Every structure is written in C-alpha cells, then in structure tokens.
C-alpha cells in the first residue's frame, strides 16, 4: 500500500484500517473531529497525518501535542510500529479522548504512550524528544511557546506542524517573538495547507 508516496506493509494498512474503525465507533459518542469531515476521514485525516513521514529522517522520539482524535499521533505510532523503533508520547488532557487514544495504541499495536496532562505539564513527564507534532491545535506563536522547553534541551529538535491557508500571517506574528529556521512543504492532501518544518527554535532577546 502507498500513503502519499510512503510504502507500507499490509500489516500497517490493516492497523490503520482498524484505527479508523475504532475512531468511527468512538466518534459516535465523543467529539473527536469536526462532524463535517467524518465522511472523508481517510483522506482528510489519515493520509494528511501520514504525510509528515515524508520529512522523517530517523524514527526517534516524538511528542504529539493536543492529540485529540489521534491525528497525527496515532498514525505516527502505527507507522513507527512497522520500523520496530521510535516512540510517540501523546499529550491529551481530556480524559475521554485520552481513554480513546489508549485503546487505539493497544488494539493497533502502535508504539506510544498517552499522558492525560496539560501541555504545560508534559515536560515533567517527557523531558526530551527529537520531533514534535501538532495538528489543528493553536496558532504558530502559541505552539512555539509550548515547544520552547523541549527546544532548549535539544537544539536539534524538529517541529512538524500542519497549518492551513493563514500560515503566512501566523509565521509573521511568530517571528516577532521567536527566531527559527523554516521549511514550507506543500500538503499533498489539502491544496491550501502546508506542513511547516521548524528547527533552531530560540527566543528573541
């Protein structure tokens, strides 16, 4: 099977399909994504999440902020299971969503753990990481604030962030407080969306 240019095994495909099945079951009782996107779940959410692996040079340790319905955190954890290495720490303070994420990790044999804490408290539990992801969570300036503590400990930290059509406005605002290196990747799923790959994050003096 091919996911946006990424070849995956039949076993990984089955894990992703099981995740989608679990998602639909849980989404009937708790709000995991906008209801209007449920019909196109595979394209809008699964494939969109999977494309961040186009930029992944090593499995490493991931922190996924505001994991919610599991995009991209659960998808990342499933893809890491194919390589047999790497780990995702999913940060989700909502207890019901955290319970859903734990079920997904267990039933999909994915590589990760769920931490039902606020993002501001997450570094006490996960002090270090190699990659940080977030999708539909907050504006870029806020995300960089969340990420800065990890960047201080790891100068090589890479942020992989999904952003929509207003990303240029967000980027301009963020540069008022932060210095960072930025690579913009056009989304292969949504024409008006990008994946921002950020490194070298530091606070402006």
N, C-alpha and C positions, 0 to 999 in steps of 0.2 A: 504494500500500500504506500502511496505517496501523499505526504502532507505538505503542501506548498514547497515542493522541491526536496523535502526530507523523507527519505525512505525509511519505513518502519516495518517491523515484523508482523506477521498475522496475530501473534500473541498480543502485541501492543495495540493493534487495531481492536481486538476483542476487549481489551481493558478499557479503551476509550469508549467503545460502544456500551459497555456495562456502566461506565461513569455517566453517560448520557441517560441511560435508563434510570439510574438512581436519581439523577438530577430531576427528571420529569416527575418521578414519584414524589420527591420531597417538595418540589416547586408547587405542588397542588395544595400544600398546607402552609408553607412559609415563602416569603417573598425573596427569591434568590437573584432574579434579574427582572428587567422590565418585561411585563407580560407580552408586549408587542413584539419582542424578539424571540419568543419561545418557538414559533413556527420554523424559524431559520436558525435553530440552535447550533447545529453542526458548523455552518458557515460563519455565522456572526460571532460565535463564542469559542468553539473548539479549535477550528482552523486559525482563527485570529490569535488565540493564545499560543498555539503550536509554533507560529512563525518566529517567535523570539529565539528559537533554537538555530535559526539561520546565522545568528551572531555569536553563538556559544562556542568558544574555543576549547573549553575543558568543562567537565561536569561540575566540580566544585560544590560549595555550599551556598544555597540560595535562601534569601529571606523574601517572602511574599507578603506585602503589607495589605491589610484590609481584604483578606482572601475571599470573603463573602460566599459566592456560589462556586468557588473553585477555579476561577479564571484569572490569571493563568496558573495559579499554584498547583492545583491537582493535575492539570495537563502536564506541567513541568515534571511533577513527581512520577507520573506514569511514564513519560519519555525517559527519565533517568533510570527507571527500572530496567529498561532494555539494555542500557550500558552496564548495569550492575554496580554503579558507583554514583557518588553525588547524593545530595540530600536537600530537601526543601523544608524550611520552617515556616509554617503558615500562621500568620498573626490575624486573629479574628476575635474581637471582644464579645460579639453576640453569641450567647450560649447555644441557641438553637442552630445557628449556622455552624458553629464550631462542632457540634454533635454530628451534623451532616458531613462535614469535612472529614471527621474521624472515621465515619462509616465508609466513605469513599476510599480513603487511604487503605483501610483494612481489606475491603472487598476487591479492590483493584490491584492489590499487592504493590502499591506505589511506595516510593522512597521519600518519606517525610514524617513530620510530626506537627500537631496542631497545638497552638498556645492561645488559650482564651483570655487574653490580656489586652489592655490598651496599647497602642503603638508606642506611646511614650514610656511604657514599662518593659517593652520587649527586649531591650538591650541587656537588661539584668539577667534574662534567661538565655538569650542568644547574643553573646558579646561580639562575635566575629562572623563575617560572611564574605564570600567572593563576589556574589551577584545579588542584586536587589531588584525586585519587580513589583509593579503596581499597575492596576488597570481600573479606570473609572472610579478613582478614589478621591483625588483632590487636585488643586491646581499645582503647577510645577514648583512654585516658590514654597508651598507648604510641603510638598514631597521632598524637596531638598533639605528642608528643616528636619523632617523625620529621619532622613538618611545620614545627616551630617555626623552623628556619633559613630556610626559604622565606618564612615569615610576617614574619620580621624585615626581610627585604629588600623585601617587598611588603605594606604594610599592608592592601591591598585584596584579598589572597589569599582565595579561597573554597574551602573543603574540601567535597567532595560524597562522603559516606560511607554505604555500605549497612550497616545494622545490623538485628539480629534482636530477639527479644522481650525480651532483657535490657538493652536500650539505656538504660533509665532508671537502672539500677544503675551502668552504665558511666559515664553522664553525671554522676551524683552523685560518683563517685570522681574523675573527671577535674577537676571543679570544685575539688577540694582543692589542685590544683597550678596550674590554668590559669584565666584569665578569657577568655570568648569569647561572642559573640552566636550564638544557636542558633535555627534554624527547623526544625521537625519536619514532614516530608512523609510522609503515609501511602503506603506502597507500593501500586501498583495491580496488582501481581502476587502478592505474598505478604501475606495478611491480618495476620500477626503481625510484619511487617517495616516498617521506616521508612527513609527517606533523610534523613540529617542534613546540613543545610546550615549550615556554620560559617564565621563571619567574625570579624574583630577579635581574632584569637588573640594572647594575651600571657601571659607567665609571671607568676604571683603573686609579689609581693615578700616 
